Amino acid sequence: MAQVSLNNIRKIYPNGYEAVVPTSFDIADGEFVVLVGPSGCGKSTLLRMVAGLEDISEGALSIGDRNVNHVDPADRDIAMVFQNYALYPHMTVRKNIGYGLKNRKTPASEIEDKVQTAAKMLNLTEYLDRKPSQLSGGQRQRVAMGRAVVRDPALFLFDEPLSNLDAKLRHQMRIEIKALQRRLGVTSIYVTHDQVEAMTMADRIIVLNAGRIEQIGTPAEIYHRPASTFVASFMGAPPMNLLTAKGSGGRVTVGETISVAAEVADGPVTLGIRPEDIEIGPTCDIPFTVDIVEELGAHRLLHGQLGGQELTIHVGKDVVVSAGPIRMSINPDAVVLFDAKSGLAL
């Protein structure tokens, strides 16, 4: 296991494109950190620099107590799991898992012991003599993870490993990867564009946007106290409601309907409220018209307009509601205010 430290890491390509602006953060020994953001935000580039698959333009990268800027990938004591599995189709599961150890000239008996241990851990024992083509997508990903596990690395790197799986398998594999990481205690960096994966798996989340860090925090911190409107709109399904508002006289108002006390300067602001922090009922104080009711089994989402602005409300499955006028109120303690120009939390 190892601590990972990035100090002003930067990536500029020969054409002048800056994929990652100077970026610094530390990952504790045994921590599971998820890099999340939209396509093109720099998360995979950052991971590949940690892996040694991309050169570092500026800054210093340390794994453990060693600077690895110019250390070959094979000598960084890392194991990487890719989204496309990267298995050898002509080899059995047993040989795929043990391939890296064989290249290291590890004794055959030790390879077999490690392969058997990894296979048992990943429920692959009965598939050891099969080829990858005879496996499901989830089983192939387990084989890729087994190949990483047997190396006993100081650092696991995951590059969108679940993006090729269907929704049910993704859910199952999220649990399995997190449980495996907990069992082994290996420091891990996991890249995804899926905010649900980030929220459910991470000890800490690093939200990236256009090559820069928007926020670092626990899933709860990222969700309940987003540092910017970008984080608020990207993290959460559905995302936080963001409403154009105005600060005046110690209050923030949205149109003529919402008014909450807030210590904010007079002028335009953005008011953020999560859909589940809005209550509906006949005694609520704000009129709202439901345009669409989205049935999701365990809950419902109510979509409509509030003063010409889109608003989504989350209600439980037992709340009976249909399109048309209702009344709502917001939890003032759950309101997050953002600067109207910069989008940063106030």
Secondary structure, DSSP 8 states (H G I E B T S, - for coil): ---EEEEEEEEE-TTS-EEEEEEEEEE-TT-EEEEE-STTSSHHHHHHHHHTSS--SEEEEEETTEE-TTS-GGGS-EEEEETT----TTS-HHHHHHHHHHHTT--HHHHHHHHHHHHHHTT-GGGTTS-GGGS-HHHHHHHHHHHHHTT--SEEEEESTTTTS-HHHHHHHHHHHHHHHHHHT-EEEEEES-HHHHHHH-SEEEEEETTEEEEEE-HHHHHHS-SBHHHHHHSSSS--EEEEEEEETTEEEETTTEEEE----SEEEEEEE-GGGEEESTT-SEEEEEEEEEE-SSEEEEEEEETTEEEEEEEETT----SEEEEEEE-GGG-EEEETTT-BB-
